[in-house]
Structure formats: C-alpha cells, structure tokens
C-alpha cells in the first residue's frame, strides 16, 4: 500500500545526466511510495485548506487530562531515555522536559521527581532546584530560539487549569512578538515550526554541563 513519504522526492531524477542509477534505484525502492506534494496521487478533492497534523494529541483527546495515580507521566518520564521522555536536563531533585502539548516551540516543564501536587509541598531543596532549572531554561531557550519574552508559572490544582494536577510542574513558555495571531485566537490552532525531537536536541545540546 502506498504511504505518504517525503523520501520519494526526486526518485526519478538523473541530475548528473549519466543515466545512472540513483534515480532508477530509488524508483524501484520507492515504488510503493508517493509524493505528498502532488494531489494527483491522492484520494480526495483538493481544496484551499492547509492541514496541521498533530497525531500526538490523540492521547490527550481520548484519555482526558488527568492520568491515574499509577501512570503519572512526570513520575514515569525519569525512568525513560532523555530522547523518549523529551527530557533536556536532569538535576538532583528536579528535571526539565519539553511539554508534549506545547503552546510554542521550546515550551518546557520543570518538575520535581517527587510526586507532589502543589508548590507549598516542595522542600527547600526542590524549590531551589526548580528555580535554578527555570533560570537555566530561560537562558538556553533565549540562546537557541532568540525569543522576545517568556510566560512562566504554575497552575495549582485542576480547578486552576493544571493539565496534570497531581504532580507539580512549572511552565516555561518562550514568546515572540508575533506569536499570537488569528490561528490560536480564533481557530484554536497553533502552528509549531519545529518537531519536538528537534527542539529537545537543540535545547539539550545547548544546556550547560556541570
């Protein structure tokens, strides 16, 4: 079955004019692939709309916001690899990871390892490291993304809008002068120019080493 795949771009090209094989080989290898920019290959009626595909949001849509006590993602994340968990930095008492549902590219969450719900439950050591990681996150994001400002804060409790109310987390959201336009305001849609894995790599690589 044909698949949407960008790898088939230029599959039949023979740009060096030697009749070689690069194009021929790609033709055979990619025989079952199609070009995503050519509607003649696709089923359906073309229109003027552009689609922003965000399949990762199905987890959020299908299962709701609040996870069960035994499957808290902020408790599970530290047991995974940095790449799989989108972690950019690990400290002694807290760590920083990308938000799976970002408002803007580079939207980070700073979480204590302990499963506590509100800021007043944090120890002085946790408070200090959450603050330190937040400051470093600001410096690194500014270096990597050249943003104009930040939104930083915590939603305490489900009634206050906390996506995961049972595990404390601080948002660090980079902002640009033109990032609020008709898409999020009217259409409730965010256009995110970088994939999460690319953002994680850029921030993690720029994070200062101890």
VEXGUVO-505464 format. One record per residue: x negated, y negated, z of N, C-alpha, C in turn. Coordinates in Angstrom, 1 decimal. Layout:
n_px|n_py|n_pz|ca_px|ca_py|ca_pz|c_px|c_py|c_pz
X|Y|Z|X|Y|Z|X|Y|Z
...
//
This chain:
n_px|n_py|n_pz|ca_px|ca_py|ca_pz|c_px|c_py|c_pz
-0.8|1.2|0.0|0.0|0.0|0.0|-0.9|-1.2|0.0
-0.5|-2.2|-0.8|-1.3|-3.4|-0.9|-1.3|-4.2|0.5
-2.4|-4.8|0.8|-2.4|-5.6|2.0|-2.9|-7.0|1.7
-2.4|-8.0|2.6|-2.8|-9.4|2.4|-4.3|-9.4|2.9
-5.2|-9.7|2.0|-6.6|-9.7|2.4|-7.4|-10.7|1.6
-8.1|-11.6|2.3|-8.9|-12.6|1.6|-10.1|-12.0|0.9
-10.5|-10.8|1.3|-11.7|-10.2|0.7|-11.6|-10.0|-0.8
-10.4|-10.0|-1.3|-10.3|-9.7|-2.7|-10.5|-10.9|-3.6
-10.8|-12.1|-3.0|-11.1|-13.3|-3.8|-12.3|-13.0|-4.6
-12.2|-13.3|-5.9|-13.3|-13.2|-6.8|-13.7|-11.8|-7.1
-12.7|-10.8|-6.9|-13.1|-9.4|-7.1|-13.5|-9.1|-8.5
-12.9|-9.9|-9.5|-13.2|-9.5|-10.9|-14.2|-10.5|-11.5
-14.8|-11.4|-10.6|-15.8|-12.4|-11.1|-17.1|-11.7|-11.6
-17.7|-12.2|-12.6|-19.0|-11.8|-13.0|-19.8|-13.1|-13.3
-20.0|-13.8|-12.2|-20.5|-15.2|-12.3|-21.9|-15.2|-12.9
-22.7|-14.1|-12.8|-24.1|-14.2|-13.3|-24.1|-13.7|-14.8
-23.0|-13.3|-15.3|-22.9|-13.0|-16.7|-23.7|-11.8|-17.2
-24.1|-10.9|-16.3|-24.8|-9.8|-16.7|-24.0|-8.5|-16.8
-22.6|-8.7|-16.7|-21.7|-7.6|-16.8|-21.9|-6.7|-15.7
-22.5|-7.1|-14.7|-22.8|-6.2|-13.5|-21.6|-6.0|-12.8
-21.9|-5.4|-12.1|-21.1|-4.6|-11.3|-20.5|-5.1|-10.1
-21.0|-6.3|-9.7|-20.4|-6.8|-8.5|-18.9|-6.9|-8.5
-18.5|-7.5|-9.6|-17.0|-7.6|-9.8|-16.4|-6.3|-10.0
-17.0|-5.4|-10.8|-16.4|-4.1|-11.1|-16.3|-3.3|-9.8
-17.3|-3.3|-9.0|-17.3|-2.5|-7.8|-16.2|-3.1|-6.9
-16.1|-4.4|-6.8|-15.1|-4.9|-5.9|-13.7|-4.6|-6.4
-13.6|-4.6|-7.8|-12.3|-4.2|-8.4|-11.9|-2.8|-7.9
-12.8|-1.9|-7.9|-12.4|-0.5|-7.5|-12.2|-0.4|-6.0
-13.1|-1.1|-5.3|-12.9|-1.0|-3.8|-11.6|-1.7|-3.3
-11.3|-2.8|-4.0|-10.2|-3.6|-3.5|-8.9|-3.4|-4.4
-8.9|-2.3|-5.1|-7.8|-2.1|-6.0|-6.4|-2.2|-5.3
-6.4|-1.9|-4.0|-5.1|-1.9|-3.3|-4.9|-3.2|-2.5
-5.8|-4.2|-2.7|-5.7|-5.4|-2.0|-5.1|-6.5|-3.0
-4.6|-7.6|-2.4|-4.0|-8.6|-3.3|-4.5|-10.0|-2.8
-4.4|-10.9|-3.7|-4.8|-12.3|-3.4|-3.6|-13.0|-2.7
-3.9|-13.6|-1.5|-2.9|-14.2|-0.7|-2.5|-15.6|-1.3
-3.3|-16.1|-2.3|-3.0|-17.4|-2.8|-2.3|-17.3|-4.1
-1.9|-16.2|-4.6|-1.2|-16.0|-5.8|0.2|-15.4|-5.6
1.2|-16.2|-5.6|2.6|-15.7|-5.3|3.1|-14.7|-6.3
2.5|-14.6|-7.5|2.9|-13.6|-8.4|2.7|-12.2|-7.9
1.8|-12.0|-6.9|1.6|-10.7|-6.4|2.6|-10.4|-5.2
3.3|-11.3|-4.8|4.1|-11.2|-3.5|5.6|-11.0|-3.8
6.2|-10.4|-2.9|7.7|-10.2|-3.0|8.3|-11.4|-2.3
9.3|-12.0|-2.9|10.0|-13.1|-2.3|10.0|-14.3|-3.3
10.7|-15.3|-2.8|10.9|-16.5|-3.7|10.0|-17.6|-3.1
9.0|-18.1|-3.9|8.2|-19.2|-3.4|9.0|-20.5|-3.0
8.6|-21.2|-2.0|9.2|-22.4|-1.6|8.1|-23.4|-1.2
8.5|-24.6|-0.7|7.6|-25.6|-0.4|7.0|-25.5|1.1
7.5|-24.6|1.8|7.1|-24.5|3.2|5.8|-23.8|3.4
5.0|-24.2|4.4|3.8|-23.5|4.8|4.1|-22.8|6.1
3.5|-21.6|6.2|3.8|-20.8|7.4|2.5|-20.7|8.3
2.8|-21.0|9.6|1.7|-20.8|10.6|1.9|-19.5|11.3
1.1|-18.5|11.0|1.3|-17.2|11.5|0.6|-17.1|12.9
1.4|-16.8|13.9|0.9|-16.6|15.3|1.4|-15.3|15.9
0.9|-14.2|15.4|1.5|-12.9|15.9|1.2|-12.6|17.4
0.1|-13.2|17.9|-0.2|-13.0|19.3|0.9|-13.5|20.3
1.8|-14.4|19.8|2.8|-14.9|20.6|3.9|-13.9|20.9
3.9|-12.8|20.1|5.0|-11.8|20.3|4.9|-11.2|21.7
3.7|-11.1|22.3|3.6|-10.7|23.7|4.4|-11.6|24.6
4.2|-12.9|24.4|4.9|-13.9|25.2|6.4|-13.9|25.0
6.8|-13.7|23.8|8.2|-13.8|23.4|8.9|-12.5|23.9
8.3|-11.4|23.7|9.0|-10.1|24.1|9.0|-9.8|25.5
8.0|-10.2|26.2|7.8|-9.8|27.6|8.1|-10.9|28.6
8.3|-12.1|28.2|8.5|-13.2|29.1|7.3|-13.7|29.7
7.4|-14.7|30.5|6.2|-15.4|31.0|5.6|-14.7|32.2
6.4|-14.2|33.2|5.8|-13.8|34.4|5.5|-12.3|34.4
4.2|-11.9|34.5|3.9|-10.5|34.5|4.2|-9.9|35.8
4.2|-8.5|35.9|4.4|-7.8|37.1|3.1|-8.0|38.0
3.3|-7.7|39.3|2.2|-7.8|40.2|1.0|-7.0|39.8
1.2|-5.8|39.3|0.1|-4.9|39.0|-0.5|-5.1|37.6
0.0|-6.0|36.8|-0.6|-6.3|35.5|-0.9|-7.7|35.3
-1.3|-8.4|36.3|-1.7|-9.8|36.2|-2.8|-10.0|35.2
-2.7|-10.7|34.1|-3.8|-10.8|33.1|-5.0|-11.5|33.7
-4.9|-12.4|34.7|-6.0|-13.0|35.3|-6.8|-12.1|36.3
-6.1|-11.1|36.7|-6.8|-10.0|37.5|-7.5|-9.0|36.6
-6.9|-8.7|35.5|-7.4|-7.7|34.5|-8.6|-8.3|33.7
-8.5|-9.5|33.3|-9.5|-10.1|32.4|-10.9|-9.9|32.9
-11.3|-10.1|34.1|-12.7|-10.0|34.5|-13.3|-8.5|34.3
-12.4|-7.5|34.3|-12.8|-6.2|34.1|-13.1|-5.9|32.6
-12.7|-6.8|31.7|-12.9|-6.6|30.3|-14.2|-7.3|29.8
-14.6|-7.1|28.6|-15.7|-7.8|28.0|-15.3|-9.2|27.8
-16.3|-10.1|27.8|-16.1|-11.5|27.6|-15.3|-11.8|26.3
-15.7|-11.1|25.2|-15.1|-11.3|23.9|-13.6|-10.8|23.9
-13.3|-9.7|24.5|-11.9|-9.2|24.6|-11.0|-10.0|25.5
-11.6|-10.5|26.5|-10.8|-11.3|27.5|-10.8|-12.8|27.2
-11.6|-13.2|26.2|-11.8|-14.6|25.9|-12.4|-15.4|27.0
-13.3|-14.8|27.8|-14.0|-15.4|28.9|-15.2|-16.2|28.3
-15.4|-17.4|28.8|-16.5|-18.2|28.3|-17.6|-18.3|29.4
-17.2|-18.2|30.7|-18.2|-18.3|31.7|-17.7|-17.6|33.0
-18.6|-16.9|33.7|-18.2|-16.2|35.0|-19.1|-16.8|36.1
-18.4|-17.2|37.2|-19.1|-17.6|38.4|-19.0|-16.6|39.5
-19.3|-17.0|40.7|-19.3|-16.1|41.8|-17.8|-15.9|42.3
-17.1|-17.0|42.4|-15.7|-17.0|42.9|-14.6|-17.3|41.9
-15.0|-17.7|40.7|-14.0|-18.1|39.7|-14.7|-18.0|38.3
-13.8|-18.0|37.3|-14.3|-17.9|36.0|-13.5|-18.7|35.0
-13.9|-18.9|33.8|-13.2|-19.7|32.8|-13.0|-18.9|31.6
-11.8|-19.0|31.0|-11.4|-18.3|29.8|-10.5|-19.1|29.0
-10.4|-18.8|27.7|-9.5|-19.5|26.8|-8.1|-19.1|27.1
-7.2|-20.1|26.9|-5.7|-19.8|27.0|-5.3|-19.1|25.8
-4.6|-18.0|25.9|-4.1|-17.2|24.8|-3.1|-18.0|24.0
-2.4|-18.9|24.7|-1.4|-19.7|24.0|-1.8|-21.2|24.2
-2.8|-21.6|23.4|-3.4|-23.0|23.6|-2.5|-24.1|23.1
-2.5|-25.2|23.8|-1.9|-26.4|23.3|-2.8|-27.0|22.2
-4.1|-27.0|22.4|-5.1|-27.5|21.5|-6.3|-26.5|21.4
-7.0|-26.5|20.4|-8.2|-25.6|20.3|-9.2|-26.0|21.4
-9.7|-25.0|22.1|-10.5|-25.2|23.3|-9.8|-25.3|24.6
-8.5|-25.1|24.6|-7.7|-25.1|25.9|-8.2|-24.0|26.8
-8.8|-24.4|27.9|-9.4|-23.4|28.8|-8.5|-23.3|30.1
-8.7|-22.2|30.8|-8.1|-22.0|32.1|-9.3|-21.6|33.0
-9.3|-22.2|34.2|-10.2|-21.9|35.2|-9.5|-21.2|36.4
-9.9|-19.9|36.7|-9.2|-19.1|37.6|-10.1|-18.5|38.7
-9.6|-18.4|39.9|-10.3|-17.7|40.9|-10.2|-16.2|40.6
-11.1|-15.4|41.1|-11.0|-13.9|40.9|-9.9|-13.4|41.8
-9.7|-14.0|43.0|-8.7|-13.5|43.9|-7.3|-13.8|43.4
-6.4|-12.9|43.7|-5.0|-13.1|43.2|-4.3|-13.9|44.3
-4.4|-15.3|44.1|-3.7|-16.2|45.0|-2.8|-17.1|44.1
-1.7|-17.6|44.7|-0.8|-18.3|43.8|-1.0|-19.8|43.8
-1.3|-20.4|44.9|-1.4|-21.9|45.0|-2.7|-22.4|45.5
-3.0|-23.6|45.2|-4.3|-24.2|45.4|-4.6|-24.3|46.9
-3.6|-24.4|47.8|-3.9|-24.5|49.2|-4.3|-23.2|49.8
-4.1|-22.1|49.0|-4.6|-20.8|49.5|-6.1|-20.5|49.2
-6.7|-21.3|48.3|-8.0|-21.1|47.9|-9.0|-21.5|49.1
-10.1|-20.7|49.1|-11.1|-21.0|50.1|-12.0|-22.2|49.7
-12.7|-22.8|50.6|-13.6|-24.0|50.2|-14.5|-23.6|49.1
-15.0|-22.3|49.1|-16.0|-21.9|48.1|-15.3|-21.8|46.7
-14.0|-21.3|46.7|-13.3|-21.2|45.5|-12.9|-22.6|44.9
-12.5|-23.5|45.8|-12.2|-24.8|45.4|-13.4|-25.5|44.7
-14.6|-25.3|45.4|-15.8|-25.9|44.9|-16.2|-25.4|43.5
-16.1|-24.0|43.3|-16.5|-23.5|42.0|-15.4|-23.7|40.9
-14.2|-23.8|41.3|-13.2|-24.2|40.3|-13.5|-25.6|39.8
-13.8|-26.5|40.7|-14.2|-27.9|40.4|-15.4|-27.9|39.5
-16.4|-27.1|39.9|-17.7|-27.1|39.1|-17.5|-26.6|37.7
-16.7|-25.5|37.6|-16.5|-24.9|36.3|-15.7|-25.9|35.4
-14.7|-26.6|36.0|-13.9|-27.6|35.3|-14.8|-28.7|34.8
-15.7|-29.2|35.6|-16.6|-30.2|35.1|-17.5|-29.8|34.0
-18.0|-28.5|34.1|-18.9|-28.0|33.0|-18.1|-27.8|31.8
-16.8|-27.3|31.9|-16.0|-27.1|30.8|-15.8|-28.4|30.0
-15.5|-29.5|30.8|-15.4|-30.8|30.1|-16.6|-31.2|29.3
-17.8|-31.0|29.9|-19.0|-31.4|29.2|-19.2|-30.5|27.9
-19.0|-29.2|28.1|-19.2|-28.3|27.0|-18.2|-28.6|25.8
-16.9|-28.7|26.2|-15.9|-28.9|25.2|-16.2|-30.3|24.4
-16.6|-31.3|25.2|-16.9|-32.6|24.6|-18.0|-32.4|23.6
-19.0|-31.7|24.0|-20.2|-31.4|23.1|-19.8|-30.7|21.9
-19.0|-29.6|22.0|-18.6|-28.8|20.9|-17.6|-29.4|20.0
-16.6|-30.0|20.6|-15.4|-30.4|19.9|-15.3|-31.9|19.6
-16.1|-32.8|20.3|-16.1|-34.2|20.1|-14.7|-34.8|20.3
-14.0|-34.3|21.3|-12.6|-34.7|21.6|-12.7|-36.1|22.3
-11.5|-36.7|22.4|-11.4|-38.1|22.9|-11.0|-38.2|24.4
-10.4|-37.1|24.9|-10.0|-37.1|26.3|-9.6|-35.7|26.7
-9.0|-35.6|27.9|-8.5|-34.3|28.5|-7.2|-34.5|29.2
-6.5|-33.4|29.3|-5.4|-33.2|30.3|-6.0|-32.1|31.2
-6.0|-32.4|32.5|-6.5|-31.4|33.5|-5.4|-31.3|34.6
-5.0|-30.1|34.9|-4.1|-30.0|36.0|-3.6|-28.5|36.3
-2.8|-28.4|37.3|-2.3|-27.1|37.7|-0.7|-27.2|37.9
0.0|-26.2|37.4|1.4|-26.1|37.7|1.6|-25.1|38.8
2.1|-25.6|39.9|2.1|-24.7|41.1|3.5|-24.2|41.3
3.7|-22.9|41.0|5.0|-22.2|41.1|5.8|-22.2|39.8
6.6|-21.2|39.6|7.4|-21.0|38.4|8.3|-22.2|38.2
8.9|-22.7|39.2|9.8|-23.9|39.1|9.1|-25.1|38.5
7.7|-25.2|38.7|7.0|-26.3|38.2|6.4|-26.0|36.8
6.7|-24.9|36.2|6.3|-24.6|34.9|5.1|-23.7|34.7
4.7|-23.1|35.8|3.5|-22.2|35.7|3.8|-21.0|34.9
3.0|-20.8|33.8|3.2|-19.7|33.0|3.0|-18.4|33.7
1.9|-18.3|34.5|1.7|-17.1|35.4|1.6|-17.7|36.8
2.7|-17.7|37.5|2.8|-18.4|38.8|2.1|-17.7|39.9
1.9|-16.4|39.8|1.3|-15.7|40.9|-0.2|-15.8|41.0
-0.9|-16.3|40.0|-2.3|-16.4|40.0|-2.7|-17.8|39.7
-3.4|-18.4|40.6|-3.8|-19.8|40.4|-4.7|-20.0|39.2
-4.4|-21.0|38.4|-5.2|-21.3|37.3|-5.1|-22.8|36.9
-6.3|-23.4|36.6|-6.3|-24.8|36.2|-6.5|-25.0|34.7
-5.7|-25.8|34.1|-5.7|-26.1|32.7|-6.8|-27.2|32.4
-7.6|-26.9|31.4|-8.5|-28.0|30.8|-8.2|-28.1|29.3
-7.4|-29.1|29.0|-6.9|-29.3|27.6|-7.6|-30.4|26.9
-8.4|-30.2|25.9|-9.0|-31.3|25.1|-8.0|-32.0|24.3
-8.1|-33.3|24.2|-7.1|-34.1|23.4|-7.9|-35.0|22.4
-7.2|-35.2|21.3|-7.7|-36.1|20.2|-6.7|-37.1|20.0
-7.2|-38.3|19.5|-6.3|-39.4|19.3|-5.1|-39.1|18.5
-5.2|-38.2|17.5|-4.1|-37.9|16.6|-3.5|-36.5|16.7
-3.7|-35.9|17.9|-3.2|-34.5|18.0|-1.7|-34.4|18.3
-1.1|-35.5|18.7|0.4|-35.5|18.9|1.1|-36.1|17.7
1.7|-35.3|16.8|2.4|-35.8|15.7|3.7|-35.1|15.6
4.4|-35.2|14.4|5.7|-34.6|14.4|5.8|-33.1|14.6
4.7|-32.4|14.3|4.8|-30.9|14.4|5.1|-30.5|15.9
4.3|-30.9|16.9|4.7|-30.5|18.2|5.9|-31.2|18.8
6.1|-32.5|18.4|7.2|-33.3|19.0|8.5|-32.9|18.5
8.6|-32.7|17.2|9.9|-32.4|16.6|10.1|-30.9|16.3
9.1|-30.3|15.7|9.2|-28.9|15.2|8.7|-27.9|16.3
8.2|-28.3|17.4|7.7|-27.4|18.5|6.7|-26.4|17.9
5.8|-26.9|17.1|4.8|-26.1|16.4|3.4|-26.8|16.6
2.4|-26.0|16.9|1.0|-26.6|17.0|0.2|-26.0|15.9
-0.5|-26.8|15.1|-1.4|-26.4|14.1|-2.8|-26.3|14.8
-3.4|-25.1|14.8|-4.6|-24.9|15.5|-5.7|-24.5|14.5
-6.7|-25.4|14.3|-7.6|-25.2|13.2|-8.7|-24.1|13.3
-8.8|-23.6|14.5|-9.8|-22.6|14.8|-9.2|-21.3|15.4
-9.7|-20.2|15.1|-9.3|-18.9|15.7|-9.9|-18.8|17.1
-9.1|-18.1|18.0|-9.6|-18.0|19.4|-11.0|-17.5|19.5
-11.3|-16.4|18.8|-12.6|-15.8|18.9|-13.7|-16.8|18.5
-13.5|-17.6|17.5|-14.5|-18.6|17.1|-14.7|-19.7|18.1
-13.6|-20.1|18.7|-13.7|-21.1|19.8|-14.4|-20.6|21.0
-14.1|-19.3|21.4|-14.8|-18.7|22.5|-16.3|-18.6|22.3
-16.7|-18.2|21.1|-18.1|-18.1|20.8|-18.8|-19.4|20.9
-18.2|-20.5|20.3|-18.8|-21.8|20.3|-18.9|-22.3|21.7
-17.9|-22.2|22.5|-18.0|-22.7|23.9|-18.9|-21.9|24.8
-18.9|-20.6|24.6|-19.7|-19.7|25.4|-21.2|-19.9|25.1
-21.5|-20.1|23.8|-22.9|-20.3|23.4|-23.4|-21.7|23.9
-22.5|-22.7|24.0|-23.0|-24.0|24.5|-22.9|-24.1|26.0
-22.4|-23.1|26.7|-22.3|-23.2|28.2|-23.7|-23.1|28.8
-24.0|-24.0|29.7|-25.4|-23.9|30.3|-25.6|-22.7|31.1
-26.8|-22.1|30.9|-27.2|-20.9|31.6|-27.7|-21.3|33.0
-27.5|-20.5|34.1|-28.0|-20.8|35.4|-29.5|-20.7|35.4
//
